[in-house]
Amino acid sequence: MKEDFSVLSHKLGGGPKGLGDPNDRSLRKVEKDVLVPKLMRERTKSEKCVNEVKDFHDCCLKSGLLHVVKCRGENDRMKACMEKWYYNQDFIKECTEQYLDERSEFRRTGISKKRKNTRMEGSM
């Protein structure tokens, strides 16, 4: 019998689709330092600081090229709101768990969240 060989460790290259162990709950450095904070930024913009982001966006649209100067107040309020959530330990844990759940689902099915959403929209 031929034994499968891979340069990846079992937790990175194993699993049902060869994408890693779906039950692995450890984070690589890039996931902890880049991907989880990216998810946190996306969630704060779309869920937690919606009004501040909208105010800043509207100000930028009205101000054109002068938005750098004219929208400082809105930008400061938006950054303060996002920073409050960015350092909230409960929110960090919540986003980390969400990331791990999404990664686990991807490793189990081989379908990314982005592709799954595109498929669902296309079938409607």
C-alpha positions as CSV (number, residue, x, y, z in Angstrom):
1,M,0.0,0.0,0.0
2,K,1.1,3.5,-0.8
3,E,1.2,5.8,2.1
4,D,0.2,9.5,1.5
5,F,3.0,11.9,2.2
6,S,2.7,15.6,2.7
7,V,5.1,18.3,3.8
8,L,2.3,19.9,5.9
9,S,1.6,18.7,9.5
10,H,-1.5,16.6,10.0
11,K,-3.5,19.5,11.5
12,L,-2.7,21.8,8.6
13,G,-3.1,19.2,5.8
14,G,-5.3,16.4,7.2
15,G,-9.0,16.4,7.6
16,P,-11.7,15.1,5.2
17,K,-10.8,17.5,2.4
18,G,-7.1,17.7,3.0
19,L,-7.5,21.3,4.3
20,G,-6.7,20.6,7.9
21,D,-8.3,19.2,10.9
22,P,-11.8,20.7,11.4
23,N,-11.6,20.1,15.1
24,D,-8.3,21.9,15.6
25,R,-9.0,25.1,17.7
26,S,-5.4,26.5,17.7
27,L,-4.6,29.6,15.8
28,R,-1.5,30.2,13.7
29,K,0.3,33.6,14.1
30,V,-1.2,35.0,10.9
31,E,-4.7,34.1,12.0
32,K,-4.3,35.6,15.4
33,D,-2.5,38.8,14.2
34,V,-4.3,39.4,10.8
35,L,-7.4,37.4,10.1
36,V,-9.2,37.7,13.5
37,P,-8.5,41.5,13.7
38,K,-9.8,41.8,10.1
39,L,-13.1,40.0,11.1
40,M,-13.3,42.4,14.2
41,R,-12.9,45.5,11.9
42,E,-15.6,44.2,9.5
43,R,-18.0,43.4,12.4
44,T,-17.4,46.8,14.2
45,K,-18.1,48.6,10.9
46,S,-21.2,46.6,10.1
47,E,-22.7,45.9,13.5
48,K,-21.2,48.0,16.4
49,C,-20.4,51.4,14.9
50,V,-22.9,51.7,12.1
51,N,-23.9,55.3,12.8
52,E,-20.3,56.6,13.2
53,V,-19.2,54.8,9.9
54,K,-22.3,56.2,8.1
55,D,-21.6,59.8,9.4
56,F,-17.9,59.6,8.3
57,H,-18.9,58.1,4.9
58,D,-21.5,60.8,4.3
59,C,-19.1,63.5,5.3
60,C,-16.5,62.2,2.9
61,L,-19.0,62.1,0.0
62,K,-20.0,65.7,0.7
63,S,-16.5,67.0,1.1
64,G,-14.7,65.6,-1.9
65,L,-11.0,66.0,-1.8
66,L,-11.2,68.1,1.4
67,H,-12.5,65.2,3.4
68,V,-9.1,64.8,5.1
69,V,-9.6,68.2,6.8
70,K,-13.4,68.6,7.0
71,C,-14.2,65.1,8.4
72,R,-11.7,64.9,11.2
73,G,-14.4,65.0,13.9
74,E,-16.4,62.2,12.2
75,N,-13.2,60.2,11.7
76,D,-12.2,60.6,15.4
77,R,-15.6,59.5,16.6
78,M,-15.5,56.5,14.2
79,K,-12.0,55.5,15.4
80,A,-13.0,55.9,19.1
81,C,-16.0,53.6,18.6
82,M,-14.0,51.0,16.7
83,E,-11.1,51.2,19.2
84,K,-13.5,50.6,22.1
85,W,-14.7,47.3,20.5
86,Y,-11.2,46.4,19.3
87,Y,-9.9,46.2,22.9
88,N,-13.1,44.6,24.4
89,Q,-12.0,41.1,25.6
90,D,-15.5,39.6,25.2
91,F,-15.7,40.9,21.6
92,I,-12.2,39.5,20.8
93,K,-13.2,36.1,22.1
94,E,-16.5,36.2,20.2
95,C,-14.8,37.1,16.9
96,T,-12.1,34.4,17.5
97,E,-14.8,31.8,18.1
98,Q,-16.6,33.0,15.0
99,Y,-13.4,32.7,12.9
100,L,-12.6,29.2,14.3
101,D,-16.2,28.1,13.5
102,E,-15.9,29.4,9.9
103,R,-12.5,27.8,9.4
104,S,-13.8,24.5,10.8
105,E,-16.7,24.6,8.4
106,F,-14.4,25.3,5.5
107,R,-12.1,22.5,6.5
108,R,-15.0,20.1,6.8
109,T,-16.8,21.1,3.5
110,G,-14.1,22.7,1.3
111,I,-16.5,25.6,0.6
112,S,-15.5,29.0,1.9
113,K,-18.0,31.4,3.5
114,K,-17.7,33.8,0.6
115,R,-18.4,31.1,-2.0
116,K,-21.2,29.7,0.1
117,N,-22.9,33.2,0.2
118,T,-22.4,33.6,-3.5
119,R,-24.0,30.3,-4.2
120,M,-27.0,31.1,-2.0
121,E,-27.6,34.4,-3.7
122,G,-27.3,32.9,-7.1
123,S,-29.9,30.2,-6.4
124,M,-32.6,32.8,-5.4
